[in-house]
Amino acid sequence: MVELAYLLIVGAIAIQIPIGALMYFDAKRLNLKNPDKYWLGVIVPAAGFIVILYYFSERKNLPKKENDDS
């Protein structure tokens, strides 16, 4: 039973890290504010999948960086 728990935790992390990296580069490409926030939210083992769902459902509406052309 303990081996199954370890396998599930390692499997979740193995899935979340590449998705988090993808989200980070996508957030930078979309010029969003604080792209690190999404990466860090994803690698949290318990809440990471919730952040993934939120990001992909709201990615067009997330706050963008302001361009300072002064």
GIZIBEL-V173207 format. One record per run of one state. SS is the DSSP state (hx for helix, st for strand, lp for the rest). FROM is the first residue (numbers start at 1). TO is the last residue. Records with the same first field share a line. If there is no record, write none. Layout:
# GIZIBEL-V173207
SS: FROM-TO, FROM-TO
This chain:
# GIZIBEL-V173207
lp: 1-1, 30-31, 33-34, 43-47, 59-63, 65-70
hx: 2-29, 35-42, 48-58
st: 32-32, 64-64
